[in-house]
Amino acid sequence: MYAENLADFESKLQRLFEEWKTRPLSVPENQFPADLLKALHAIGAFDALFSAEENGLGLCQTPTGGLTLVTLLRRTGSLNLALGRCLEGHVNVVRLVELYGTTSQRHALKLRLKEGSLAGIWVTDGNPAVTIVREGPSYRLSGIKGFASGIKQVSLALITATSEHGDAVMALVPTTRSERQRPGPGTLTGMQASGTGGYDFTGLQLSPEDLLGSAGDYLRQPEFSAGSWRGSAVALGGIDRLVDLLRQELLARGRADNPHQLARIGEALILQKTASMWVKEAAQAAYSTHMKSEDVTSVVNLARLAVERAALDLITLVQRSLGVSAFIKGNAVEQVMRDLATYLRQPAPDEALTEAASWFVHHDWPKTVP
Ligand SMILES: Cc1cc2nc3c(=O)[nH]c(=O)nc-3n(C[C@H](O)[C@H](O)[C@H](O)COP(=O)(O)OP(=O)(O)OC[C@H]3O[C@@H](n4cnc5c(N)ncnc54)[C@H](O)[C@@H]3O)c2cc1C
């Protein structure tokens, strides 16, 4: 029955993808893709994230559910990278509440998200950084989150706040007050539709039930690093879209049979397939119950960098293949390249590479599937 339900969801997702993939990207480009969000909600993509006990499909819990989550994130990224980023954040919240929340927190989140609310994970600090202090039976927040995707759409955010002891504490906080919104990092050249801004939490009071897990849980491995496979899956969707646009434009201009263009198409397909194999391996590692924590984080970290490399190489190939047309505003390929290049700027890439390298200097590659 579970397998049937997953297959049914995947076919709904495929139908939605086929219907949406020919639609133009949003105009203006900073417009949040609310219609696509609604369409995903309508096919049950958000309910599917929850466990079977919560009437979901276990996309955040079971290895088979994880493979369906690869498809969901990849397809969404292909249709709209900005929505992919927001969905990825939403999934991260569901996963962390699943891992570290109490039964009542898990249930409350499910109820809260039922109406189609979007959750966000806002951990990157602004200036000043977010801190938390205890005040009698409650807590008080202070400071700003500086990179907050879906600033106008997210109604509940999982944030980190630094305690007096220097620990990262997780809290679930309502984020619907427009007067608390701040400009954030400035106008990004890509991913504008993700509505990434800042949010000021100064003076907000929380009760102990608003805190998630224990101090330090957010940075606990392997989850802290392993979760980045989901961002790679969204970026892979951007790669898919670029490969499609490359083929379409070369065909439309009657240039696809040229041997130089064919060579680049071949290379582009190799990059796409390479990224897809890495993402699958990373997802399997992230859901593994038998692997060592360091194996999981190292596999996922290398996957993240492999997908980043594939995307950057693909962008160069597309620019060479299409020429100036890849730089004309209004052409979908131009926007997807900007969105993808911006989205690839994820935290600590140097550390991810060198930490994985120093682990695998001493250890053989693990089996990600037992
Ligand atoms: C569109 C978009 C949406 C986002 N949405 C969210 C969100 O909703 N929530 C959220 O929390 N965050 C969000 N972020 C922020 C994101 O998670 C990263 O924190 C951010 O993109 C990292 O940016 P950066 O490349 O400037 O990082 P940096 O850390 O500045 O890294 C830049 C380079 O410097 C290196 N480096 C890092 N630290 C050091 C050091 N101490 N000394 C020397 N070199 C160093 C890095 O390895 C890298 O090579 C978003 C980002 C984007 C682009």
The ligand as an ORCA input file, in Angstrom:
! r2SCAN-3c Opt
* xyz 0 1
  C      19.028     32.881     -2.523
  C      19.534     32.562     -1.154
  C      18.616     32.242     -0.180
  C      19.051     31.978      1.114
  N      18.112     31.677      2.070
  C      18.513     31.440      3.328
  C      17.555     31.134      4.350
  O      16.347     31.082      4.123
  N      18.010     30.889      5.589
  C      19.338     30.956      5.886
  O      19.674     30.733      7.043
  N      20.259     31.251      4.969
  C      19.894     31.481      3.695
  N      20.830     31.783      2.742
  C      22.226     31.916      3.150
  C      23.041     30.667      2.791
  O      22.591     29.581      3.535
  C      24.516     30.883      3.055
  O      24.733     31.219      4.381
  C      25.094     31.943      2.236
  O      24.594     31.890      0.929
  C      26.613     31.754      2.201
  O      27.095     32.822      1.490
  P      28.580     33.104      1.151
  O      29.014     32.295     -0.037
  O      28.693     34.565      1.042
  O      29.347     32.557      2.449
  P      30.756     32.831      3.085
  O      30.696     32.080      4.370
  O      31.083     34.291      3.140
  O      31.707     32.097      2.072
  C      32.355     32.695      0.975
  C      33.708     32.029      0.802
  O      34.531     32.298      1.940
  C      34.979     31.092      2.556
  N      35.007     31.352      3.998
  C      34.021     31.189      4.891
  N      34.418     31.544      6.125
  C      35.703     31.950      6.008
  C      36.675     32.439      6.935
  N      36.373     32.581      8.212
  N      37.909     32.754      6.465
  C      38.201     32.623      5.162
  N      37.327     32.184      4.230
  C      36.080     31.853      4.652
  C      33.963     30.059      2.141
  O      34.494     28.745      2.166
  C      33.639     30.506      0.709
  O      34.622     30.039     -0.167
  C      20.428     32.029      1.430
  C      21.355     32.340      0.422
  C      20.922     32.596     -0.861
  C      21.930     32.945     -1.903
*
